[in-house]
Amino acid sequence: MAVKIRLKRMGKIRAPYYRIVVADSRKKRDGAVIEEIGKYHPTEEPSFIEVASERAQYWLGVGAQPTEQVAAILKITGDWQKFKGEEGAEGTLRSKSAKASAEDLIAEADKAAVESREGAKKAKASDEVAPGSEEAPAEGETTEDAQAAADEA
């Protein structure tokens, strides 16, 4: 019996997710499977990949052939390198960053609002400076000369 490690499609239209399964190559794509060894959700950012490494190693060891897509997933998780005995067996799997709590998000928004209010007050205060009071006349210069220079600028 020819055994393949492949993807079994699940989910809704335009919202797919997959199970990584071991199945007879003669069976349908979503038909009967021997064993499920992982999950793959490509629509999330970063993509969610979960593989039972021990089971993947077992099935690769007994001769199951991964499809191209599954081989790429196994390279990302590092299971393919582990099976081949290559260096760099850690893979390049990215994990989601920790989700910020609601309290942290509210505190951050409050801080940004306060900073924007302070910036607006400073800008308004600099616009309301009385004319002629921006600069004092230079030494030896009268206030009329300073006013004329300010009007030209």
Backbone as numpy.savetxt, mean C-alpha at the origin, in Angstrom:
# Nx Ny Nz CAx CAy CAz Cx Cy Cz
-1.58 -40.25 -12.22 -2.42 -39.07 -12.22 -1.53 -37.83 -12.22
-1.79 -36.89 -13.14 -1.04 -35.63 -13.21 -1.67 -34.63 -12.25
-0.88 -34.18 -11.29 -1.38 -33.27 -10.27 -0.82 -31.88 -10.52
-1.71 -30.88 -10.45 -1.32 -29.49 -10.65 -1.66 -28.68 -9.39
-0.84 -27.67 -9.14 -1.16 -26.68 -8.11 -1.63 -25.47 -8.91
-2.89 -25.09 -8.73 -3.45 -24.02 -9.55 -4.42 -23.17 -8.74
-4.98 -22.16 -9.41 -5.92 -21.25 -8.76 -7.35 -21.67 -9.04
-8.18 -21.60 -8.02 -9.61 -21.86 -8.14 -10.30 -20.52 -7.93
-11.02 -20.04 -8.96 -11.63 -18.71 -8.90 -12.90 -18.73 -8.07
-13.02 -17.69 -7.25 -14.22 -17.52 -6.43 -14.55 -16.03 -6.43
-15.64 -15.67 -5.79 -16.00 -14.26 -5.68 -17.03 -13.85 -6.70
-17.26 -12.53 -6.76 -18.28 -11.98 -7.64 -17.64 -11.54 -8.96
-18.50 -11.12 -9.88 -18.01 -10.56 -11.14 -17.22 -9.30 -10.82
-16.09 -9.15 -11.43 -15.16 -8.03 -11.23 -14.64 -7.90 -9.80
-14.84 -8.88 -8.97 -14.30 -8.88 -7.60 -13.80 -10.28 -7.29
-12.80 -10.75 -8.04 -12.37 -12.13 -7.85 -11.45 -12.29 -6.64
-11.48 -13.48 -6.10 -10.44 -13.93 -5.19 -10.24 -15.40 -5.49
-9.10 -15.92 -5.12 -8.73 -17.26 -5.53 -8.30 -18.09 -4.34
-8.47 -19.40 -4.48 -7.89 -20.36 -3.55 -6.79 -21.08 -4.31
-5.68 -21.30 -3.67 -4.59 -22.07 -4.27 -4.87 -23.51 -3.90
-5.09 -24.34 -4.93 -5.51 -25.72 -4.69 -4.62 -26.71 -5.42
-4.65 -27.93 -4.92 -3.99 -29.06 -5.58 -5.11 -29.89 -6.18
-5.03 -30.11 -7.51 -6.12 -30.82 -8.19 -5.56 -31.67 -9.32
-6.34 -32.66 -9.71 -6.03 -33.47 -10.88 -6.11 -32.55 -12.10
-5.13 -32.62 -12.99 -5.09 -31.73 -14.14 -6.25 -31.95 -15.10
-6.93 -33.09 -15.00 -8.04 -33.38 -15.91 -9.37 -32.82 -15.41
-9.39 -32.30 -14.19 -10.62 -31.75 -13.62 -10.83 -30.31 -14.08
-12.07 -29.83 -13.93 -12.40 -28.45 -14.28 -11.66 -27.48 -13.38
-11.58 -26.22 -13.84 -10.88 -25.18 -13.07 -11.46 -25.05 -11.66
-12.77 -25.01 -11.56 -13.42 -24.86 -10.26 -14.05 -26.16 -9.77
-13.56 -27.28 -10.31 -14.13 -28.57 -9.96 -13.54 -29.14 -8.68
-13.60 -30.47 -8.60 -13.13 -31.17 -7.40 -11.63 -30.97 -7.20
-11.24 -30.78 -5.96 -9.83 -30.58 -5.63 -9.37 -31.62 -4.63
-8.07 -31.85 -4.59 -7.49 -32.78 -3.62 -7.31 -32.06 -2.28
-6.74 -30.82 -2.34 -6.47 -30.08 -1.11 -6.35 -28.59 -1.42
-6.82 -27.76 -0.50 -6.61 -26.32 -0.58 -5.38 -25.99 0.25
-4.45 -25.24 -0.36 -3.22 -24.93 0.37 -3.00 -23.43 0.55
-3.91 -22.59 0.06 -3.70 -21.16 0.25 -4.81 -20.30 -0.30
-4.63 -18.99 -0.14 -5.58 -18.00 -0.62 -4.82 -16.89 -1.33
-5.50 -16.25 -2.30 -4.91 -15.13 -3.03 -6.02 -14.15 -3.36
-5.89 -12.90 -2.88 -6.88 -11.85 -3.13 -6.16 -10.72 -3.87
-6.25 -10.67 -5.21 -5.49 -9.68 -5.98 -6.04 -8.27 -5.92
-7.28 -8.07 -5.50 -7.88 -6.75 -5.52 -7.51 -5.90 -4.32
-6.94 -6.48 -3.29 -6.52 -5.71 -2.12 -5.18 -5.05 -2.41
-4.84 -4.02 -1.63 -3.57 -3.34 -1.80 -2.80 -3.38 -0.50
-1.68 -4.01 -0.35 -1.09 -4.95 -1.31 -1.90 -6.24 -1.37
-1.69 -7.01 -2.42 -2.44 -8.25 -2.61 -2.27 -9.17 -1.40
-3.36 -9.78 -0.99 -3.33 -10.71 0.14 -2.92 -12.08 -0.38
-1.83 -12.61 0.15 -1.36 -13.95 -0.24 -1.10 -14.73 1.04
-1.70 -15.92 1.12 -1.49 -16.79 2.26 -1.30 -18.21 1.73
-0.16 -18.81 2.03 0.13 -20.16 1.55 0.60 -21.00 2.73
0.04 -22.21 2.84 0.51 -23.16 3.85 1.82 -23.74 3.34
2.91 -23.18 3.81 4.23 -23.50 3.28 4.56 -25.00 3.37
4.22 -25.63 4.48 4.52 -27.06 4.64 3.83 -27.89 3.57
2.54 -27.57 3.33 1.78 -28.35 2.34 2.27 -28.07 0.93
2.64 -26.83 0.66 3.18 -26.50 -0.67 4.48 -27.25 -0.91
5.34 -27.30 0.11 6.61 -28.04 -0.01 6.35 -29.52 -0.24
5.37 -30.07 0.47 5.05 -31.48 0.31 4.62 -31.77 -1.12
3.65 -30.98 -1.63 3.12 -31.25 -2.96 4.15 -31.02 -4.06
5.01 -30.02 -3.89 6.09 -29.83 -4.86 7.06 -31.00 -4.80
7.30 -31.50 -3.60 8.21 -32.63 -3.41 7.73 -33.92 -4.03
6.42 -34.14 -4.07 5.90 -35.38 -4.64 5.59 -35.23 -6.13
5.93 -34.07 -6.72 5.83 -33.93 -8.16 4.69 -33.11 -8.71
3.93 -32.43 -7.87 2.85 -31.58 -8.38 3.46 -30.39 -9.11
2.92 -30.06 -10.28 3.44 -28.96 -11.09 2.59 -27.71 -10.88
3.21 -26.58 -10.49 2.43 -25.36 -10.35 2.19 -24.70 -11.71
1.04 -24.03 -11.86 0.81 -23.25 -13.07 1.69 -22.01 -13.00
1.74 -21.25 -14.09 2.59 -20.05 -14.12 2.19 -19.06 -13.03
0.88 -18.87 -12.85 0.41 -17.92 -11.85 0.78 -18.37 -10.45
0.60 -19.63 -10.16 0.93 -20.15 -8.83 2.43 -20.14 -8.61
3.21 -20.41 -9.64 4.66 -20.36 -9.51 5.10 -18.94 -9.14
4.48 -17.92 -9.74 4.80 -16.54 -9.40 4.45 -16.24 -7.94
3.31 -16.74 -7.48 2.90 -16.54 -6.09 3.87 -17.24 -5.15
4.28 -18.45 -5.49 5.22 -19.19 -4.65 6.58 -18.51 -4.60
6.98 -17.83 -5.69 8.24 -17.08 -5.67 8.12 -15.88 -4.74
6.95 -15.24 -4.73 6.75 -14.08 -3.85 6.80 -14.50 -2.39
6.19 -15.64 -2.06 6.19 -16.09 -0.66 7.52 -16.73 -0.25
8.34 -17.10 -1.23 9.64 -17.72 -0.93 9.59 -19.23 -0.92
8.42 -19.83 -1.14 8.30 -21.29 -1.12 9.00 -21.94 -2.31
8.98 -21.28 -3.46 9.64 -21.84 -4.64 11.15 -21.89 -4.44
11.74 -20.81 -3.89 13.18 -20.79 -3.63 13.55 -21.85 -2.60
12.70 -22.02 -1.60 12.95 -23.04 -0.57 12.93 -24.44 -1.19
11.99 -24.67 -2.10 11.88 -25.97 -2.76 13.10 -26.23 -3.65
13.54 -25.22 -4.38 14.68 -25.36 -5.29 16.02 -25.32 -4.56
16.02 -24.89 -3.31 17.26 -24.79 -2.54 18.09 -23.58 -2.91
17.45 -22.54 -3.45 18.16 -21.33 -3.86 18.28 -20.38 -2.68
19.22 -19.44 -2.82 19.35 -18.41 -1.79 18.24 -17.38 -1.98
17.97 -16.61 -0.96 16.89 -15.62 -1.02 15.55 -16.27 -0.78
15.50 -17.24 0.12 14.28 -18.00 0.37 13.24 -17.20 1.14
13.56 -15.95 1.51 12.59 -15.18 2.28 11.47 -14.63 1.43
11.65 -14.49 0.12 10.59 -14.00 -0.75 10.43 -12.49 -0.65
9.46 -11.96 -1.39 9.23 -10.51 -1.43 7.81 -10.16 -1.02
7.20 -10.95 -0.17 5.82 -10.73 0.23 5.72 -9.47 1.07
4.83 -8.54 0.64 4.58 -7.32 1.41 3.34 -7.54 2.26
3.37 -7.00 3.45 2.20 -7.13 4.32 1.53 -5.76 4.46
0.28 -5.78 4.85 -0.45 -4.54 5.04 0.12 -3.79 6.22
0.12 -2.46 6.10 0.54 -1.67 7.24 -0.57 -1.69 8.29
-0.19 -1.51 9.52 -1.16 -1.56 10.60 -2.17 -0.44 10.42
-3.43 -0.77 10.59 -4.50 0.19 10.41 -4.55 1.10 11.63
-4.63 2.41 11.40 -4.68 3.37 12.49 -6.05 3.32 13.17
-6.05 3.49 14.48 -7.32 3.45 15.20 -8.10 4.73 14.96
-9.37 4.70 15.24 -10.24 5.86 15.03 -9.78 7.04 15.89
-9.35 6.78 17.12 -8.89 7.85 18.00 -7.66 8.54 17.43
-6.73 7.77 16.87 -5.54 8.35 16.26 -5.90 9.23 15.07
-6.83 8.76 14.24 -7.25 9.54 13.07 -7.93 10.84 13.50
-8.76 10.80 14.54 -9.43 12.00 15.03 -8.42 12.99 15.59
-7.46 12.51 16.38 -6.44 13.38 16.94 -5.61 14.03 15.84
-5.28 13.28 14.80 -4.51 13.81 13.69 -5.30 14.89 12.94
-6.59 14.66 12.74 -7.44 15.65 12.06 -7.57 16.91 12.89
-7.73 16.79 14.21 -7.82 17.95 15.09 -6.54 18.78 15.03
-5.40 18.10 15.04 -4.11 18.79 14.99 -3.96 19.55 13.68
-4.36 18.94 12.57 -4.28 19.60 11.27 -5.22 20.81 11.22
-6.40 20.71 11.83 -7.35 21.82 11.84 -6.80 23.00 12.64
-6.19 22.71 13.79 -5.62 23.77 14.62 -4.49 24.46 13.86
-3.64 23.70 13.21 -2.53 24.29 12.46 -3.03 25.16 11.32
-4.07 24.73 10.63 -4.60 25.52 9.52 -5.24 26.82 10.04
-5.92 26.76 11.20 -6.49 27.97 11.79 -5.40 28.96 12.18
-4.32 28.47 12.78 -3.21 29.34 13.17 -2.56 29.97 11.95
-2.41 29.20 10.89 -1.83 29.73 9.66 -2.71 30.80 9.04
-4.03 30.62 9.11 -4.96 31.61 8.57 -4.91 32.89 9.40
-4.80 32.77 10.73 -4.73 33.95 11.59 -3.47 34.75 11.29
-2.33 34.06 11.10 -1.08 34.75 10.80 -1.16 35.46 9.46
-1.75 34.82 8.46 -1.88 35.43 7.15 -2.80 36.65 7.21
-3.88 36.57 7.96 -4.82 37.67 8.10 -4.16 38.83 8.84
-3.37 38.53 9.86 -2.69 39.57 10.63 -1.68 40.31 9.77
-0.97 39.63 8.90 0.02 40.28 8.05 -0.64 41.12 6.97
-1.86 40.79 6.55 -2.59 41.57 5.55 -3.16 42.84 6.15
-3.43 42.88 7.45 -4.07 44.02 8.11 -3.08 45.03 8.65
-1.84 45.03 8.24 -0.85 45.99 8.71 -1.20 47.35 8.11
-1.10 48.40 8.90 -1.45 49.75 8.45 -0.49 50.21 7.36
-1.01 50.95 6.34 -0.13 51.44 5.28 0.90 52.42 5.83
2.10 52.31 5.35 3.18 53.19 5.78 3.87 52.71 7.02
3.34 51.72 7.71 3.97 51.26 8.94 4.80 50.00 8.70
4.93 49.57 7.44 5.72 48.37 7.16 7.19 48.59 7.51
7.72 49.73 7.07 9.14 49.96 7.29 9.34 51.37 7.85
10.31 51.50 8.70 10.68 52.82 9.20 11.58 53.48 8.16
11.55 54.80 8.06 12.41 55.47 7.08 13.88 55.23 7.41
14.66 55.09 6.36 16.10 54.88 6.53 16.73 56.13 7.10
17.96 56.01 7.60 18.65 57.13 8.22 18.88 58.22 7.18
18.52 59.42 7.49 18.69 60.54 6.58 17.56 60.66 5.58
16.53 59.85 5.70 15.42 59.86 4.76 14.18 60.36 5.50
13.38 61.14 4.85 12.17 61.63 5.49 11.05 60.63 5.28
9.98 60.82 6.03 8.85 59.90 5.88 8.19 60.04 4.53
8.24 61.20 3.93 7.66 61.41 2.61 8.43 60.62 1.56
9.79 60.61 1.68 10.62 59.83 0.74 10.35 58.33 0.89
10.19 57.88 2.10 9.92 56.45 2.35 8.56 56.08 1.81
7.56 56.96 1.96 6.22 56.70 1.44 6.25 56.63 -0.08
6.99 57.49 -0.73 7.08 57.48 -2.20 7.76 56.20 -2.68
8.79 55.76 -2.00 9.48 54.52 -2.37 8.56 53.30 -2.20
7.74 53.33 -1.15 6.82 52.23 -0.89 5.72 52.19 -1.96
5.28 53.38 -2.40 4.24 53.43 -3.45 4.77 52.92 -4.78
6.04 53.18 -5.09 6.65 52.71 -6.34 6.81 51.19 -6.34
7.04 50.61 -5.21 7.25 49.17 -5.12 5.99 48.42 -5.18
